[in-house]
Structure formats: structure tokens, C-alpha cells
Amino acid sequence: MSYGPLVEHLVKSVVTEPEAVSVKEAKDRDGLVYQVTVAPNDVGKVIGKGGRVVSAIRYLVSAAAAKGREKAYIKVLTD
């Protein structure tokens, strides 16, 4: 199952430039990896203070994946 739309929705709800959000899905030996790219001025908003926002997004996506007996990981790509 693809969790890309969930990841995209969660990230777009946090950023100020939702049209710049890009989510790419890749298979890894451990599970699904979602590479998230956002506008340079939105990286801090996605990561959050002390990584709290990205941790919450990771928690939600991994919980949804666990229901389907899968593993999903999120990586925020920065330039």
C-alpha cells in the first residue's frame, strides 16, 4: 500500500508553500522510504523545534504502515 498521499497531506498542512512539496516513494530492504522535498524556507517548519513536527509525522505514517504490517520511513531532503 502507498502512504504517499498521507505523507503529502501531513507535510502540506504544515508548510506555507504547499505547491512546492514533493514526495517520492522508494522501496528499501527495510520497507518504504518517502523522500520529502519542500521549499528552502519551509524546511524548519517541517522539522520543527527539536524535530518534534517531523517526529509526529513519522509516528503517524509508521502507525498507518504498521496496521498493514509494513514499515515506512520519512526523510526530509535539504539542499
N, CA, C and O atoms as a MOPAC input file, in Angstrom:
PM7 MOZYME 1SCF
protein

 N      0.84300 1    -1.18300 1     0.00000 1
 C      0.00000 1     0.00000 1     0.00000 1
 C      0.88800 1     1.24500 1     0.00000 1
 O      1.97500 1     1.23700 1     0.57700 1
 N      0.43100 1     2.28800 1    -0.63300 1
 C      1.19300 1     3.52700 1    -0.70500 1
 C      0.69400 1     4.51900 1     0.34400 1
 O     -0.50600 1     4.76800 1     0.46100 1
 N      1.61700 1     5.06700 1     1.08800 1
 C      1.29200 1     6.05700 1     2.10800 1
 C      1.71500 1     7.45100 1     1.67000 1
 O      1.72400 1     8.38300 1     2.47400 1
 N      2.06200 1     7.59300 1     0.40500 1
 C      2.48700 1     8.87500 1    -0.15500 1
 C      1.44900 1     9.97800 1    -0.00200 1
 O      1.79900 1    11.08600 1     0.40500 1
 N      0.17000 1     9.70700 1    -0.31800 1
 C     -0.83400 1    10.75700 1    -0.13800 1
 C     -0.96600 1    11.21900 1     1.31500 1
 O     -1.19200 1    12.40100 1     1.57000 1
 N     -0.82600 1    10.30300 1     2.25500 1
 C     -0.87300 1    10.67500 1     3.67600 1
 C      0.30300 1    11.56400 1     4.02800 1
 O      0.12700 1    12.58900 1     4.68700 1
 N      1.49900 1    11.19000 1     3.59900 1
 C      2.69800 1    11.98300 1     3.86700 1
 C      2.54300 1    13.36500 1     3.24600 1
 O      2.83000 1    14.37600 1     3.88800 1
 N      2.09200 1    13.40700 1     2.00300 1
 C      1.93900 1    14.68300 1     1.30600 1
 C      0.92100 1    15.58400 1     2.01800 1
 O      1.15500 1    16.78300 1     2.16800 1
 N     -0.18600 1    15.02200 1     2.44700 1
 C     -1.21400 1    15.80100 1     3.14300 1
 C     -0.68100 1    16.36500 1     4.46700 1
 O     -0.90800 1    17.53200 1     4.78600 1
 N      0.01500 1    15.54100 1     5.21700 1
 C      0.54900 1    15.98600 1     6.50400 1
 C      1.58600 1    17.09500 1     6.32700 1
 O      1.58200 1    18.07500 1     7.07200 1
 N      2.46500 1    16.94500 1     5.35000 1
 C      3.50700 1    17.95300 1     5.13300 1
 C      2.90200 1    19.24300 1     4.59200 1
 O      3.29100 1    20.33200 1     5.01500 1
 N      1.96000 1    19.13400 1     3.66800 1
 C      1.33400 1    20.33400 1     3.10300 1
 C      0.56400 1    21.13300 1     4.14400 1
 O      0.42200 1    22.34800 1     4.00500 1
 N      0.07000 1    20.48000 1     5.17500 1
 C     -0.67400 1    21.18900 1     6.20900 1
 C      0.23900 1    22.00000 1     7.12300 1
 O     -0.24300 1    22.84300 1     7.88000 1
 N      1.54200 1    21.76000 1     7.06600 1
 C      2.49300 1    22.44500 1     7.93200 1
 C      3.17800 1    23.61600 1     7.23300 1
 O      3.49000 1    24.61600 1     7.88000 1
 N      3.41800 1    23.51400 1     5.93700 1
 C      4.23800 1    24.48500 1     5.21600 1
 C      3.41700 1    25.68700 1     4.74400 1
 O      2.18700 1    25.65100 1     4.72900 1
 N      4.13400 1    26.76000 1     4.35400 1
 C      3.46500 1    27.94500 1     3.81700 1
 C      3.39000 1    27.90600 1     2.30100 1
 O      2.57600 1    28.61500 1     1.70900 1
 N      4.22000 1    27.09300 1     1.66000 1
 C      4.19300 1    26.93100 1     0.20200 1
 C      3.86500 1    25.47700 1    -0.14200 1
 O      4.76600 1    24.71100 1    -0.48300 1
 N      2.58600 1    25.08500 1    -0.06000 1
 C      2.22900 1    23.67800 1    -0.30800 1
 C      2.46700 1    23.22600 1    -1.74900 1
 O      2.60600 1    22.02800 1    -1.99500 1
 N      2.51800 1    24.15200 1    -2.70100 1
 C      2.73900 1    23.75400 1    -4.08700 1
 C      4.17000 1    23.29600 1    -4.32400 1
 O      4.45200 1    22.66000 1    -5.33900 1
 N      5.08400 1    23.61000 1    -3.39800 1
 C      6.48800 1    23.21800 1    -3.54200 1
 C      6.78900 1    21.85600 1    -2.91700 1
 O      7.92400 1    21.38400 1    -2.98900 1
 N      5.79500 1    21.22400 1    -2.31100 1
 C      6.00600 1    19.93400 1    -1.64000 1
 C      6.08200 1    18.81800 1    -2.67800 1
 O      5.23900 1    18.72000 1    -3.57000 1
 N      7.10100 1    17.98600 1    -2.54400 1
 C      7.28600 1    16.83900 1    -3.42300 1
 C      7.59200 1    15.61300 1    -2.57500 1
 O      8.46200 1    15.64900 1    -1.70500 1
 N      6.87400 1    14.53400 1    -2.83400 1
 C      7.07200 1    13.29000 1    -2.08800 1
 C      7.39800 1    12.18500 1    -3.08000 1
 O      6.62600 1    11.91800 1    -4.00100 1
 N      8.54500 1    11.54400 1    -2.88600 1
 C      8.94600 1    10.42500 1    -3.74300 1
 C      9.00800 1     9.16000 1    -2.89600 1
 O      9.51400 1     9.16400 1    -1.77400 1
 N      8.48500 1     8.09100 1    -3.45700 1
 C      8.46200 1     6.80800 1    -2.75100 1
 C      9.52800 1     5.89300 1    -3.33200 1
 O      9.68600 1     5.79200 1    -4.54900 1
 N     10.25400 1     5.23100 1    -2.44600 1
 C     11.27300 1     4.26700 1    -2.87400 1
 C     11.19600 1     3.05100 1    -1.95900 1
 O     10.91100 1     3.16100 1    -0.76600 1
 N     11.45900 1     1.89500 1    -2.54900 1
 C     11.49800 1     0.66800 1    -1.74500 1
 C     12.90800 1     0.45400 1    -1.23900 1
 O     13.88400 1     0.65000 1    -1.96400 1
 N     12.99800 1     0.05800 1    -0.00800 1
 C     14.26100 1    -0.24200 1     0.63600 1
 C     14.14600 1    -1.65700 1     1.18800 1
 O     13.05200 1    -2.22100 1     1.23700 1
 N     15.25100 1    -2.22000 1     1.59500 1
 C     15.16500 1    -3.58900 1     2.14000 1
 C     14.39400 1    -3.60600 1     3.45700 1
 O     13.85000 1    -4.64000 1     3.84500 1
 N     14.34500 1    -2.45500 1     4.14900 1
 C     13.62300 1    -2.37400 1     5.42100 1
 C     12.15200 1    -2.03000 1     5.24900 1
 O     11.35400 1    -2.31100 1     6.14200 1
 N     11.77100 1    -1.43100 1     4.12800 1
 C     10.38400 1    -1.03200 1     3.91100 1
 C     10.29900 1     0.07700 1     2.89200 1
 O     11.12800 1     0.16600 1     1.98600 1
 N      9.29700 1     0.92400 1     3.03600 1
 C      9.09100 1     2.03900 1     2.13200 1
 C      9.76500 1     3.29100 1     2.68100 1
 O      9.68300 1     3.57900 1     3.87500 1
 N     10.42500 1     4.02100 1     1.80700 1
 C     11.08500 1     5.26900 1     2.19900 1
 C     10.44300 1     6.39800 1     1.41000 1
 O     10.35100 1     6.33900 1     0.18300 1
 N      9.99900 1     7.42400 1     2.12200 1
 C      9.39900 1     8.59100 1     1.48700 1
 C     10.36100 1     9.75800 1     1.62500 1
 O     10.69100 1    10.18300 1     2.73200 1
 N     10.80400 1    10.27000 1     0.48500 1
 C     11.73000 1    11.40000 1     0.46100 1
 C     10.91300 1    12.66000 1     0.22400 1
 O     10.28700 1    12.82100 1    -0.82400 1
 N     10.92500 1    13.54200 1     1.20000 1
 C     10.12000 1    14.75800 1     1.15700 1
 C     11.01300 1    15.94200 1     0.83800 1
 O     12.03700 1    16.15500 1     1.48800 1
 N     10.61700 1    16.71100 1    -0.17100 1
 C     11.31900 1    17.93000 1    -0.53200 1
 C     10.34100 1    19.08900 1    -0.41300 1
 O      9.22200 1    19.02500 1    -0.92300 1
 N     10.77300 1    20.15700 1     0.26900 1
 C      9.94200 1    21.34500 1     0.43200 1
 C     10.74900 1    22.57500 1     0.04600 1
 O     11.94400 1    22.47900 1    -0.23300 1
 N     10.09700 1    23.72200 1     0.03100 1
 C     10.78400 1    24.98100 1    -0.25600 1
 C     11.83100 1    25.23600 1     0.83500 1
 O     11.64000 1    24.83300 1     1.98300 1
 N     12.93200 1    25.90100 1     0.48000 1
 C     14.00600 1    26.12300 1     1.46000 1
 C     13.56200 1    26.83400 1     2.74200 1
 O     14.08400 1    26.55000 1     3.82000 1
 N     12.60700 1    27.75300 1     2.63000 1
 C     12.17100 1    28.45900 1     3.83800 1
 C     11.16600 1    27.65600 1     4.67000 1
 O     10.79400 1    28.09200 1     5.76000 1
 N     10.72000 1    26.49900 1     4.18200 1
 C      9.77700 1    25.65000 1     4.91400 1
 C     10.44000 1    24.45300 1     5.59500 1
 O      9.77300 1    23.70500 1     6.31000 1
 N     11.72500 1    24.26400 1     5.38400 1
 C     12.40900 1    23.10100 1     5.97000 1
 C     12.31200 1    23.13900 1     7.49700 1
 O     12.05500 1    22.11700 1     8.13400 1
 N     12.51700 1    24.30900 1     8.07100 1
 C     12.44200 1    24.45100 1     9.52500 1
 C     11.06300 1    24.15700 1    10.06900 1
 O     10.93200 1    23.61800 1    11.16800 1
 N     10.03800 1    24.50100 1     9.32200 1
 C      8.67000 1    24.24100 1     9.77000 1
 C      8.36300 1    22.75200 1     9.74200 1
 O      7.65100 1    22.24700 1    10.61000 1
 N      8.89400 1    22.04700 1     8.75200 1
 C      8.64800 1    20.60000 1     8.65800 1
 C      9.40300 1    19.86400 1     9.75800 1
 O      8.87600 1    18.92700 1    10.35800 1
 N     10.63200 1    20.28500 1    10.02000 1
 C     11.41900 1    19.62800 1    11.05900 1
 C     10.88900 1    19.99700 1    12.44300 1
 O     10.74100 1    19.12900 1    13.30300 1
 N     10.60600 1    21.27100 1    12.65800 1
 C     10.05800 1    21.71500 1    13.93100 1
 C     11.12400 1    21.89000 1    14.99000 1
 O     12.27900 1    21.51200 1    14.79600 1
 N     10.73200 1    22.45900 1    16.09900 1
 C     11.65300 1    22.71300 1    17.19800 1
 C     12.08000 1    21.39400 1    17.83400 1
 O     11.26800 1    20.66300 1    18.40100 1
 N     13.35800 1    21.11400 1    17.72600 1
 C     13.87400 1    19.86400 1    18.27500 1
 C     13.42900 1    18.63200 1    17.50300 1
 O     13.54800 1    17.51400 1    18.00200 1
 N     12.91500 1    18.82300 1    16.28800 1
 C     12.47200 1    17.69300 1    15.48000 1
 C     11.11200 1    17.15400 1    15.85000 1
 O     10.76700 1    16.03300 1    15.47600 1
 N     10.33700 1    17.92900 1    16.57500 1
 C      9.04400 1    17.43400 1    17.04800 1
 C      8.02900 1    17.22300 1    15.93600 1
 O      7.29400 1    16.23500 1    15.94900 1
 N      7.97800 1    18.13900 1    14.97400 1
 C      6.97500 1    18.03100 1    13.90500 1
 C      7.26300 1    16.81600 1    13.02500 1
 O      6.36300 1    16.02200 1    12.75000 1
 N      8.50000 1    16.66900 1    12.58800 1
 C      8.83400 1    15.53200 1    11.72800 1
 C      8.69700 1    14.22300 1    12.50700 1
 O      8.35400 1    13.19900 1    11.91600 1
 N      8.94800 1    14.23000 1    13.78500 1
 C      8.76000 1    13.02000 1    14.59300 1
 C      7.28000 1    12.64000 1    14.66200 1
 O      6.93500 1    11.45900 1    14.60800 1
 N      6.42000 1    13.63200 1    14.78000 1
 C      4.98800 1    13.35600 1    14.82400 1
 C      4.49800 1    12.81100 1    13.48300 1
 O      3.68300 1    11.89000 1    13.44500 1
 N      4.99700 1    13.38200 1    12.38200 1
 C      4.61900 1    12.89100 1    11.05800 1
 C      5.11800 1    11.46300 1    10.87100 1
 O      4.39300 1    10.60900 1    10.35900 1
 N      6.34600 1    11.20700 1    11.28300 1
 C      6.89700 1     9.84100 1    11.18000 1
 C      6.07800 1     8.86100 1    11.99900 1
 O      5.83100 1     7.73700 1    11.56400 1
 N      5.65700 1     9.28200 1    13.17900 1
 C      4.87200 1     8.41700 1    14.05300 1
 C      3.53800 1     8.04700 1    13.39600 1
 O      3.13700 1     6.88400 1    13.40800 1
 N      2.85700 1     9.04000 1    12.82500 1
 C      1.56700 1     8.77500 1    12.18900 1
 C      1.70000 1     7.85000 1    10.98800 1
 O      0.90400 1     6.92700 1    10.82000 1
 N      2.70400 1     8.09600 1    10.15400 1
 C      2.88200 1     7.28300 1     8.94900 1
 C      3.31300 1     5.86700 1     9.31600 1
 O      2.83800 1     4.90300 1     8.71700 1
 N      4.20300 1     5.73300 1    10.28600 1
 C      4.63400 1     4.38600 1    10.67500 1
 C      3.50600 1     3.61600 1    11.35600 1
 O      3.43500 1     2.39300 1    11.23600 1
 N      2.62300 1     4.31600 1    12.06800 1
 C      1.47200 1     3.64800 1    12.67800 1
 C      0.50400 1     3.15300 1    11.61300 1
 O     -0.03000 1     2.04900 1    11.72100 1
 N      0.27400 1     3.96900 1    10.57900 1
 C     -0.60300 1     3.54900 1     9.48400 1
 C      0.01100 1     2.36100 1     8.74100 1
 O     -0.69800 1     1.43500 1     8.34800 1
 N      1.32600 1     2.39300 1     8.55000 1
 C      2.00000 1     1.29500 1     7.86400 1
 C      1.98300 1     0.02100 1     8.71200 1
 O      1.85400 1    -1.08100 1     8.17900 1
 N      2.11200 1     0.17200 1    10.00900 1
 C      2.11200 1    -0.99600 1    10.89900 1
 C      0.77600 1    -1.71800 1    10.86800 1
 O      0.71500 1    -2.93200 1    11.06100 1
 N     -0.28400 1    -0.97700 1    10.62700 1
 C     -1.59200 1    -1.61100 1    10.51200 1
 C     -1.63800 1    -2.56500 1     9.33000 1
 O     -2.32400 1    -3.58600 1     9.37300 1
 N     -0.90400 1    -2.23000 1     8.27500 1
 C     -0.81900 1    -3.09800 1     7.10700 1
 C      0.38700 1    -4.01600 1     7.15100 1
 O      0.76200 1    -4.60000 1     6.13400 1
 N      0.99900 1    -4.14800 1     8.32300 1
 C      2.18800 1    -4.99000 1     8.53300 1
 C      3.34200 1    -4.60000 1     7.61300 1
 O      4.02500 1    -5.45200 1     7.04500 1
 N      3.54000 1    -3.28600 1     7.48300 1
 C      4.63700 1    -2.75600 1     6.67800 1
 C      5.42100 1    -1.75600 1     7.52500 1
 O      5.01500 1    -1.39200 1     8.62900 1
 N      6.54000 1    -1.33000 1     6.98300 1
 C      7.34300 1    -0.29600 1     7.63500 1
 C      7.49300 1     0.85900 1     6.66000 1
 O      7.69500 1     0.65800 1     5.46300 1
 N      7.39300 1     2.06100 1     7.18800 1
 C      7.53400 1     3.25500 1     6.34700 1
 C      8.43700 1     4.25000 1     7.07200 1
 O      8.33200 1     4.43600 1     8.28400 1
 N      9.31800 1     4.88000 1     6.31300 1
 C     10.26500 1     5.84500 1     6.84800 1
 C     10.14400 1     7.13800 1     6.07500 1
 O      9.80100 1     7.12800 1     4.89300 1
 N     10.42200 1     8.25500 1     6.73200 1
 C     10.37000 1     9.56200 1     6.07800 1
 C     11.72000 1    10.23700 1     6.20500 1
 O     12.30700 1    10.29300 1     7.28600 1
 N     12.20600 1    10.75300 1     5.07500 1
 C     13.44400 1    11.52600 1     5.06000 1
 C     13.11700 1    12.89600 1     4.47800 1
 O     12.51800 1    12.99800 1     3.40800 1
 N     13.51400 1    13.93700 1     5.18500 1
 C     13.32800 1    15.29600 1     4.69200 1
 C     14.64000 1    15.70400 1     4.02300 1
 O     15.68000 1    15.80300 1     4.67400 1
 N     14.57400 1    15.93600 1     2.72100 1
 C     15.76500 1    16.29200 1     1.96400 1
 C     15.97200 1    17.79100 1     2.01200 1
 O     15.04800 1    18.56700 1     1.77100 1
 N     17.20700 1    18.19400 1     2.33000 1
 C     17.56000 1    19.61000 1     2.37200 1
 C     18.66500 1    19.86900 1     1.37100 1
 O     19.44900 1    18.97400 1     1.05300 1
 N     18.72800 1    21.08500 1     0.87700 1
 C     19.76500 1    21.43800 1    -0.08300 1
 C     20.95500 1    22.06600 1     0.59800 1
 O     21.92700 1    22.42600 1    -0.06600 1

